[in-house]
Each structure stands twice: as C-alpha cells, then as structure tokens.
Amino acid sequence: MTVPLLGRSAHLPTGMARIAVSANVPIALISCGLDPNSGQRDIRVETLAPGQTLEQIMQRYATHLDMRLREIPAYWQIWREAPGLFVDMPDDQTL
C-alpha cells in the first residue's frame, strides 16, 4: 500500500495489518532507538484498537515510522533499501 513517508510516497507491506483486520485484534506498533552517548534504549509502543481499517492501520504505521525517522534517521537499518521502498506515484494514489 502506498502511504506518505518523509514527504514522499512509499510502498509498505500490508500482510500483518491484513491479518489483524481479518482477526479483529489489536496491533502494537513498536520502535526502538539507541542513545549512543548513554547506551540507553528508547522503546516506544503504540497500540491500535481492534476494528481499524487497513487504511487506518497503514496510515498510523507510516506516521509512527515517519516520526521516528525524523527524530534520528541514522538508526533506520534499511536505508540502503530505501530506493525500492519509495515510489513515484500520482498524489491521488496515496492515502
């Protein structure tokens, strides 16, 4: 599914979100960062209630990811894969 991410359109996989929608279960968005000075981990958990649509889940996931990447972009471990993630699509095909 194509969602806005870092000011661009990005294609994110939806498999796990589809399973959660069909099972009507909550979803936990989890991200982890590391403070290089103190060595402390920064773990954030956001729970989405059951009953969300696929579009709502993916939009919230993209927002969560966008926020974390803007905070400390160096910690994203798949930057080398980014060219395959970001797509050029007309605005009307994004969420």
QUITA-V107137 format. One line per field, one symbol per residue. ss: DSSP state (@ for helix, = for strand, . for the rest). phi: phi as a letter, one per 30 degrees, with the letter a starting at -180 (. if undefined). psi: psi as a letter, one per 20 degrees, with the letter a starting at -180 (. if undefined). A space follows every 10 residues. Layout:
ss = ???
phi = ???
psi = ???
This chain:
ss = .====..=== =...@@@@@@ @@@...==== ====...... ========.. ...@@@@@@@ @@@@@@@@@@ @.@@@...@@ @@@@@==... @@@..
phi = .cbdbhibcb ccdceddddd dddhcdbccb bbbbdddcid dccbbbccde jddedddddd dddddedddd dbdddddbed ceedddbcbe edccd
psi = ppqppkjrpq oqqjghhggg ghilqrpppp qprpohgijq qnppppppqq jqrgggghgh ghggggghhh gnhiipikhi ihhigpqoqq hijr.
